[in-house]
Amino acid sequence: WQTNKAFADFYYHSAMGNVLAQCGRTDEIRVSTDLLMVNPNKGFKWHQDNQNGPITWDEGIRFWITMDETPATYGAPVYLKGSHRNTAVDEGAVFVDIEGEGLEDYKDELLEFRTMPGDMLIWHPRTIHKVDGPSDGIWTSYRRVLGGTVAKAGSRYHDKRGTGGVLSDLGRHGLEDMDKLSSSFFPIVYPRFNESEATDR
């Protein structure tokens, strides 16, 4: 959203914020991180999302908005149902061995979504998931996804500089640890966008 006005306008004026607010049972949604993902080579093996910006797991909601049809034989995201409740995987871990101890109740509960243009996926940041690309790493069509993390009402700024979360908090927003997450660097998109935050962009 910071470098592309079309994406910013989509966040500000589409139903995206409303949908996320309903799923997260919250009365406020702010964008914490976002990125455009295009054909991720051989994909991403089993992992949990820990680049969610300066918020905690439970303050965030992950989202995907698909722009292209998922190829027939690869590229579909697969989730371990209920795995956000696991206590076995370290919070700092990215890639996950689903055969590891403590994941026995989740590893066989697979949910696959072969998304079409306009589809939206929403999940808890700790949910273990993967995307398998083609074995040779060569995609035969585009697969573009707008994704990221939003923050729910009541979220606080957590200073993660010097940790694995540094890549998602590079702005000069002036917030200090445990301040209320209220800044044009993390724009509100629900219940309505803030014109002064949009102007700051």
TITI-961906 format. One record per residue (C-alpha): residue number from 1; x, y, z. Coordinates in nm, 2 decimals, always signed. Layout:
+-----+--------+--------+--------+
| pos |      x |      y |      z |
+-----+--------+--------+--------+
| NUM |      X |      Y |      Z |
...
+-----+--------+--------+--------+
This chain:
+-----+--------+--------+--------+
| pos |      x |      y |      z |
+-----+--------+--------+--------+
|   1 |  +0.00 |  +0.00 |  +0.00 |
|   2 |  +0.29 |  +0.24 |  +0.06 |
|   3 |  +0.42 |  +0.22 |  -0.29 |
|   4 |  +0.11 |  +0.15 |  -0.50 |
|   5 |  -0.20 |  +0.38 |  -0.48 |
|   6 |  -0.42 |  +0.12 |  -0.64 |
|   7 |  -0.36 |  -0.12 |  -0.35 |
|   8 |  -0.40 |  +0.15 |  -0.09 |
|   9 |  -0.73 |  +0.25 |  -0.24 |
|  10 |  -0.84 |  -0.11 |  -0.24 |
|  11 |  -0.77 |  -0.13 |  +0.13 |
|  12 |  -0.94 |  +0.20 |  +0.20 |
|  13 |  -1.26 |  +0.15 |  -0.01 |
|  14 |  -1.32 |  -0.22 |  -0.06 |
|  15 |  -1.51 |  -0.46 |  +0.17 |
|  16 |  -1.18 |  -0.62 |  +0.28 |
|  17 |  -1.17 |  -0.45 |  +0.62 |
|  18 |  -1.53 |  -0.54 |  +0.69 |
|  19 |  -1.47 |  -0.90 |  +0.61 |
|  20 |  -1.16 |  -0.92 |  +0.83 |
|  21 |  -1.34 |  -0.74 |  +1.12 |
|  22 |  -1.62 |  -0.99 |  +1.11 |
|  23 |  -1.38 |  -1.29 |  +1.11 |
|  24 |  -1.17 |  -1.14 |  +1.38 |
|  25 |  -1.47 |  -1.02 |  +1.58 |
|  26 |  -1.32 |  -0.68 |  +1.62 |
|  27 |  -1.44 |  -0.32 |  +1.56 |
|  28 |  -1.12 |  -0.19 |  +1.41 |
|  29 |  -0.87 |  -0.32 |  +1.14 |
|  30 |  -0.53 |  -0.16 |  +1.07 |
|  31 |  -0.28 |  -0.28 |  +0.80 |
|  32 |  +0.03 |  -0.41 |  +0.98 |
|  33 |  +0.22 |  -0.56 |  +0.68 |
|  34 |  +0.14 |  -0.63 |  +0.32 |
|  35 |  +0.32 |  -0.76 |  +0.01 |
|  36 |  +0.25 |  -0.88 |  -0.35 |
|  37 |  +0.36 |  -1.24 |  -0.40 |
|  38 |  +0.42 |  -1.37 |  -0.75 |
|  39 |  +0.50 |  -1.73 |  -0.84 |
|  40 |  +0.70 |  -1.83 |  -0.53 |
|  41 |  +0.94 |  -2.06 |  -0.73 |
|  42 |  +0.92 |  -2.41 |  -0.56 |
|  43 |  +0.68 |  -2.27 |  -0.30 |
|  44 |  +0.71 |  -2.25 |  +0.08 |
|  45 |  +0.73 |  -2.57 |  +0.28 |
|  46 |  +0.54 |  -2.61 |  +0.61 |
|  47 |  +0.58 |  -2.29 |  +0.81 |
|  48 |  +0.41 |  -2.04 |  +1.04 |
|  49 |  +0.40 |  -1.66 |  +0.97 |
|  50 |  +0.62 |  -1.46 |  +1.21 |
|  51 |  +0.67 |  -1.15 |  +0.99 |
|  52 |  +0.35 |  -0.98 |  +1.11 |
|  53 |  +0.48 |  -0.64 |  +1.20 |
|  54 |  +0.51 |  -0.50 |  +1.55 |
|  55 |  +0.21 |  -0.69 |  +1.70 |
|  56 |  +0.16 |  -1.02 |  +1.88 |
|  57 |  +0.02 |  -1.34 |  +1.73 |
|  58 |  -0.32 |  -1.29 |  +1.88 |
|  59 |  -0.35 |  -0.92 |  +1.78 |
|  60 |  -0.31 |  -1.02 |  +1.41 |
|  61 |  -0.51 |  -1.17 |  +1.13 |
|  62 |  -0.34 |  -1.30 |  +0.81 |
|  63 |  -0.50 |  -1.26 |  +0.47 |
|  64 |  -0.46 |  -1.36 |  +0.11 |
|  65 |  -0.65 |  -1.21 |  -0.18 |
|  66 |  -0.60 |  -1.40 |  -0.50 |
|  67 |  -0.57 |  -1.24 |  -0.84 |
|  68 |  -0.52 |  -1.55 |  -1.06 |
|  69 |  -0.65 |  -1.90 |  -1.08 |
|  70 |  -0.45 |  -2.16 |  -0.89 |
|  71 |  -0.28 |  -2.40 |  -1.13 |
|  72 |  -0.44 |  -2.75 |  -1.15 |
|  73 |  -0.15 |  -2.95 |  -1.01 |
|  74 |  +0.04 |  -2.71 |  -0.77 |
|  75 |  +0.02 |  -2.38 |  -0.60 |
|  76 |  -0.27 |  -2.44 |  -0.37 |
|  77 |  -0.22 |  -2.33 |  +0.00 |
|  78 |  -0.26 |  -2.62 |  +0.25 |
|  79 |  -0.33 |  -2.56 |  +0.62 |
|  80 |  -0.32 |  -2.78 |  +0.92 |
|  81 |  -0.66 |  -2.74 |  +1.08 |
|  82 |  -0.65 |  -2.60 |  +1.43 |
|  83 |  -0.27 |  -2.58 |  +1.44 |
|  84 |  -0.27 |  -2.23 |  +1.57 |
|  85 |  -0.35 |  -2.38 |  +1.90 |
|  86 |  -0.04 |  -2.59 |  +1.92 |
|  87 |  +0.21 |  -2.53 |  +2.20 |
|  88 |  +0.50 |  -2.74 |  +2.04 |
|  89 |  +0.64 |  -2.50 |  +1.78 |
|  90 |  +0.86 |  -2.22 |  +1.91 |
|  91 |  +0.73 |  -1.87 |  +1.85 |
|  92 |  +1.05 |  -1.77 |  +1.67 |
|  93 |  +1.04 |  -2.07 |  +1.43 |
|  94 |  +0.96 |  -2.02 |  +1.07 |
|  95 |  +0.98 |  -2.36 |  +0.90 |
|  96 |  +0.81 |  -2.65 |  +1.09 |
|  97 |  +0.86 |  -3.02 |  +1.09 |
|  98 |  +0.50 |  -3.15 |  +1.11 |
|  99 |  +0.63 |  -3.49 |  +1.21 |
| 100 |  +0.77 |  -3.33 |  +1.53 |
| 101 |  +0.64 |  -3.41 |  +1.88 |
| 102 |  +0.33 |  -3.22 |  +1.98 |
| 103 |  +0.18 |  -3.19 |  +1.63 |
| 104 |  +0.02 |  -3.54 |  +1.62 |
| 105 |  -0.33 |  -3.40 |  +1.65 |
| 106 |  -0.29 |  -3.16 |  +1.36 |
| 107 |  -0.06 |  -3.32 |  +1.09 |
| 108 |  -0.33 |  -3.52 |  +0.92 |
| 109 |  -0.60 |  -3.25 |  +0.93 |
| 110 |  -0.52 |  -3.09 |  +0.60 |
| 111 |  -0.73 |  -2.81 |  +0.44 |
| 112 |  -0.65 |  -2.73 |  +0.08 |
| 113 |  -0.78 |  -2.42 |  -0.10 |
| 114 |  -0.76 |  -2.40 |  -0.48 |
| 115 |  -0.83 |  -2.03 |  -0.50 |
| 116 |  -0.98 |  -1.84 |  -0.79 |
| 117 |  -0.95 |  -1.47 |  -0.88 |
| 118 |  -1.11 |  -1.26 |  -0.61 |
| 119 |  -1.11 |  -1.53 |  -0.34 |
| 120 |  -0.99 |  -1.43 |  +0.00 |
| 121 |  -0.82 |  -1.66 |  +0.27 |
| 122 |  -0.80 |  -1.56 |  +0.63 |
| 123 |  -0.62 |  -1.74 |  +0.91 |
| 124 |  -0.45 |  -1.70 |  +1.25 |
| 125 |  -0.07 |  -1.61 |  +1.21 |
| 126 |  +0.03 |  -1.93 |  +1.40 |
| 127 |  -0.15 |  -2.16 |  +1.17 |
| 128 |  +0.10 |  -2.40 |  +1.01 |
| 129 |  +0.06 |  -2.41 |  +0.63 |
| 130 |  +0.25 |  -2.46 |  +0.30 |
| 131 |  +0.23 |  -2.38 |  -0.07 |
| 132 |  +0.39 |  -2.64 |  -0.31 |
| 133 |  +0.52 |  -2.50 |  -0.63 |
| 134 |  +0.61 |  -2.70 |  -0.94 |
| 135 |  +0.90 |  -2.95 |  -0.89 |
| 136 |  +1.12 |  -2.77 |  -1.14 |
| 137 |  +1.04 |  -2.43 |  -1.00 |
| 138 |  +0.89 |  -2.31 |  -1.33 |
| 139 |  +0.54 |  -2.18 |  -1.32 |
| 140 |  +0.34 |  -2.20 |  -1.64 |
| 141 |  +0.11 |  -1.91 |  -1.55 |
| 142 |  +0.10 |  -1.61 |  -1.32 |
| 143 |  -0.01 |  -1.67 |  -0.96 |
| 144 |  -0.04 |  -1.33 |  -0.79 |
| 145 |  -0.15 |  -1.28 |  -0.44 |
| 146 |  -0.20 |  -0.97 |  -0.23 |
| 147 |  -0.13 |  -1.08 |  +0.13 |
| 148 |  -0.03 |  -0.96 |  +0.47 |
| 149 |  -0.13 |  -0.91 |  +0.83 |
| 150 |  -0.38 |  -0.67 |  +0.98 |
| 151 |  -0.41 |  -0.57 |  +1.35 |
| 152 |  -0.73 |  -0.59 |  +1.55 |
| 153 |  -0.87 |  -0.32 |  +1.78 |
| 154 |  -0.67 |  -0.27 |  +2.10 |
| 155 |  -0.34 |  -0.38 |  +1.94 |
| 156 |  -0.02 |  -0.23 |  +2.09 |
| 157 |  +0.31 |  -0.15 |  +1.92 |
| 158 |  +0.57 |  -0.41 |  +2.02 |
| 159 |  +0.93 |  -0.30 |  +1.95 |
| 160 |  +1.08 |  -0.59 |  +1.76 |
| 161 |  +1.39 |  -0.41 |  +1.63 |
| 162 |  +1.69 |  -0.64 |  +1.66 |
| 163 |  +1.47 |  -0.95 |  +1.63 |
| 164 |  +1.33 |  -1.16 |  +1.35 |
| 165 |  +1.04 |  -0.91 |  +1.31 |
| 166 |  +1.26 |  -0.62 |  +1.20 |
| 167 |  +1.18 |  -0.65 |  +0.83 |
| 168 |  +0.82 |  -0.56 |  +0.90 |
| 169 |  +0.89 |  -0.25 |  +1.10 |
| 170 |  +1.11 |  -0.01 |  +0.92 |
| 171 |  +0.91 |  +0.31 |  +0.94 |
| 172 |  +0.99 |  +0.63 |  +1.13 |
| 173 |  +0.66 |  +0.63 |  +1.30 |
| 174 |  +0.78 |  +0.75 |  +1.65 |
| 175 |  +0.59 |  +0.48 |  +1.84 |
| 176 |  +0.74 |  +0.34 |  +2.15 |
| 177 |  +0.70 |  -0.01 |  +2.30 |
| 178 |  +0.34 |  -0.08 |  +2.42 |
| 179 |  +0.20 |  +0.24 |  +2.26 |
| 180 |  -0.14 |  +0.21 |  +2.11 |
| 181 |  -0.10 |  +0.10 |  +1.75 |
| 182 |  -0.23 |  +0.42 |  +1.59 |
| 183 |  -0.02 |  +0.57 |  +1.31 |
| 184 |  -0.04 |  +0.64 |  +0.94 |
| 185 |  +0.23 |  +0.38 |  +0.90 |
| 186 |  -0.03 |  +0.13 |  +1.01 |
| 187 |  -0.34 |  +0.27 |  +0.84 |
| 188 |  -0.69 |  +0.21 |  +0.96 |
| 189 |  -0.92 |  +0.05 |  +0.70 |
| 190 |  -1.22 |  -0.04 |  +0.92 |
| 191 |  -1.47 |  +0.09 |  +1.02 |
| 192 |  -1.35 |  +0.36 |  +0.78 |
| 193 |  -1.02 |  +0.49 |  +0.65 |
| 194 |  -0.87 |  +0.81 |  +0.79 |
| 195 |  -0.82 |  +1.08 |  +0.54 |
| 196 |  -0.52 |  +1.24 |  +0.72 |
| 197 |  -0.35 |  +0.90 |  +0.73 |
| 198 |  -0.41 |  +0.86 |  +0.36 |
| 199 |  -0.27 |  +1.20 |  +0.30 |
| 200 |  +0.04 |  +1.11 |  +0.50 |
| 201 |  +0.10 |  +0.82 |  +0.26 |
+-----+--------+--------+--------+
